[in-house]
Amino acid sequence: MWERGRPPRKPRPSPILVPPQPSSPPPPPRLLVLLVPRSLLALAARAMPSRRPSPLLLILLALALALLFLLLSPSSPSASHLSSSLAAATVSTPQSSLPAPVKIYLYDLPSKFTYGVVRSYMAARARAGSAAAASVVPEEELRYPGHQHSAEWWLFKDLRRRGPRDRPVARVDDPAEADLFYVPFFSSLSLVVNPIRPPTAAANASVAAEPVYSDESMQEELLEWLERRPYWRRHRGRDHVFICQDPNALYKVVDRISNAVLLVSDFGRLRGEQASLVKDVILPYSHRINSFQGDIGVDSRPSLLFFMGNRYRKEGGKVRDTLFQVLQNEADVIIKHGAQSRESRRMATRGMHSSKFCLHPAGDTPSACRLFDALVSLCVPVIVSDYVELPFEDVIDYSNISIFVETSKAVQPGFLISMLRGISSERTLEYQREIKKVKHYFEYEDPNGPVNEIWREVSSKAALIKLLINRNKRIVERGTNGTDCSCICSTPKEVLRK
């Protein structure tokens, strides 16, 4: 029933149950809003669980995020320091895995064994009456003569200026710290200086004749100087390094230094008890002709085969005369007899730069600078030398850059030319491409060239030298009964006592 004077009541709708909304976290304290950006506060809030977080926990999380933001900000000094540290760690990690450089001591020899040899060479070739001028040239202005044995100059100068720090060897000033000792005698140049000129009778009796340079005397004086040094006597020279690139260098004293590491170009004049691949290092000769600066190609090289050199040599070099007879009448083959001279080098440069293949027969010894002249000319070497030793064979596969022919086959009429004509242009280009990859190993002026590789190989001998030094400390005196398996050269004590 309606009440009198009132409208009827509308029926109430059934109540709808709405789940309660989660309570939002309380606003952060005003101080925190001032210190921390709102974006970080929002991030911290989203990281909280759905239940109401503790204000203290929210503050701590926001502060942690703010600190991380500051560290990673590009303009932050701390970020710069952190980035630098990470970058340094990244860079230094590979370096730390590299072995420590071998410490080498450069003997401060009397000048007559180094710069004095250059002066003597200059004096020997000076015009009459001007020989004395060489004695007043300052050392820093002296230049090693353009010579195939200039490795002794490059190694000496490299140690003098100490070179980059990432090399396999590091020069030390204290011999007590050294692993190896380098003896920088210019032995190959000294050998060339040797026949200066015979003493001439002075026109005036009061004027003495000029003394003749004697390489043999220099060798003896060098050993006398070394034998007075405690570090030489300590291990009988086992940890010393000599360069004797000319096959006859140091020939008079080689038996007394055969314990040492010898830097040679081949073993043609050395006996098995004097030198070996185990303890010694093979060096490349310095090239005598200009390096080829062009790209690979066969169209610009019309000649098939080129050789220019002394036709008549001794010992293994006798094969040259036979090769001359076999090849001299072949088409597109240039083979000439020529001695060392500027004009010969110019002709050799033109010939090698315009030929596909360059012949390298044995000379008086198995190796010669002509091989390295060919390589820097991108002229594929054809090596006819059965006992040749080659530098850096642990990193260079010479079968990729050279053609090796047995002497007995090369001297057969028609064999060599038929083989070379059968090599396709594509294969020749492949040879040239491989030569170009390793060409820097034969250019001494290249900072990453043979000097660095020579020191790398020298440093690799240090562990063996240490082994032999320690081994000799415990071995008793014994005779040679043919059962010694040390496989290493060792200077007999009776030779050392001479």
Secondary structure, 3 states (H helix, E strand, C coil): CCCCCCCCCCCCCCCCCCCCCCCCCCCCCHHHHHHCCHHHHHHHHHHCCCCCCCHHHHHHHHHHHHHHHHHHCCCCHHHHHHHHHHHHHHHHHHHHHCCCCEEEEECCCCHHHCHHHHHHHHHHCCCCCCHHHHHHCCHHHCCCCCCCCCHHHHHHHHHHHCCCCCCCEEEECCHHHCCEEEECCCHHHHHHHCCCCCCCCCCCCCCCCCCCCCHHHHHHHHHHHHHCCHHHHHCCCCCEEEECCCCCCCCCCHHHCCCCEEEECCCCCCCCCCCCCCCCEECCCCCCCCCCCCCCCCCCCCEEEEEEECCCCCHHHHHHHHHHHHHCCCCCEEEEECCCCHHHHHHHHHHHHCEEEEEEECCCCCCCCHHHHHHHCCCEEEEECCCCCCCCCCCCCHHHCCEECCHHHHCCCCHHHHHHHCCCHHHHHHHHHHHHHHHHHHCCCCCCCHHHHHHHHHHHCHHHHHHHHHHHHHCCCCCCCCCCCCCCCCCCHHHHCC
